[in-house]
């Protein structure tokens, strides 16, 4: 389900970087060569159906390319 981030992403942590990113070759091919990192953080998101949740987000990021493939990994608390 699609979502919109309505707060800042907080408590950002690196899960993997460099060769530890298992889809690195695909990211290089699709978005360009970069120093890819897999990150996680927490944010409040609003889904298409109007529900608001605190979720754990996971995404890939490279300098000069930006955040790609953001997904909500875990729904932690329903807010509305």
C-alpha positions as CSV (number, residue, x, y, z in Angstrom):
1,X,0.0,0.0,0.0
2,X,1.3,3.5,-0.9
3,X,2.1,5.9,1.9
4,X,3.2,9.5,2.6
5,X,5.7,10.4,5.3
6,X,4.2,13.1,7.6
7,X,7.1,13.4,10.1
8,X,10.9,13.5,10.0
9,X,12.6,10.2,9.9
10,X,14.4,9.7,13.2
11,X,16.9,7.3,14.8
12,X,18.5,6.5,11.4
13,X,20.9,3.6,11.5
14,X,23.0,1.9,8.8
15,X,22.1,-1.8,8.3
16,X,24.6,-2.6,5.6
17,X,27.1,-0.7,3.3
18,X,29.3,-1.3,0.3
19,X,29.5,-5.0,-0.6
20,X,27.2,-5.9,2.3
21,X,24.3,-4.5,0.3
22,X,23.0,-7.6,-1.4
23,X,21.3,-5.8,-4.3
24,X,24.1,-3.4,-5.0
25,X,24.7,-4.5,-8.6
26,X,21.0,-4.0,-9.4
27,X,21.0,-0.5,-7.7
28,X,24.2,0.4,-9.7
29,X,22.5,-0.7,-12.9
30,X,19.2,1.0,-12.3
31,X,20.2,4.3,-10.6
32,X,23.9,4.7,-11.2
33,X,27.2,3.8,-9.6
34,X,27.3,4.9,-6.0
35,X,28.4,4.0,-2.5
36,X,25.2,2.3,-1.5
37,X,24.0,1.9,2.1
38,X,20.9,0.2,3.5
39,X,19.4,2.3,6.2
40,X,16.5,2.1,8.7
41,X,14.6,4.7,10.7
42,X,11.3,5.5,12.3
43,X,8.6,7.9,11.0
44,X,4.9,8.6,11.1
45,X,3.3,7.8,7.8
46,X,-0.2,8.2,6.3
47,X,-1.6,5.4,4.1
48,X,-3.9,5.9,1.1
49,X,-6.9,4.7,3.2
50,X,-6.3,7.5,5.7
51,X,-4.7,5.4,8.5
52,X,-1.7,7.0,10.3
53,X,1.0,4.7,11.8
54,X,4.4,4.9,13.4
55,X,6.5,2.6,11.3
56,X,10.0,1.3,10.8
57,X,11.2,2.3,7.3
58,X,14.0,0.6,5.3
59,X,15.6,2.2,2.2
60,X,18.8,2.4,0.1
61,X,20.8,5.6,-0.2
62,X,23.9,6.7,-2.1
63,X,25.6,10.1,-2.0
64,X,24.5,12.2,-5.0
65,X,21.7,9.8,-5.9
66,X,19.4,10.0,-2.9
67,X,16.9,7.6,-1.2
68,X,15.5,4.8,-3.3
69,X,13.1,1.9,-2.7
70,X,11.7,3.1,0.6
71,X,9.3,0.6,2.2
72,X,7.5,0.3,5.5
73,X,9.0,-2.8,7.2
74,X,7.1,-2.9,10.5
75,X,3.9,-1.1,11.7
76,X,4.7,-0.3,15.3
77,X,1.7,1.7,16.5
78,X,-1.6,2.9,15.0
79,X,-2.1,6.6,15.6
80,X,-5.4,7.4,13.8
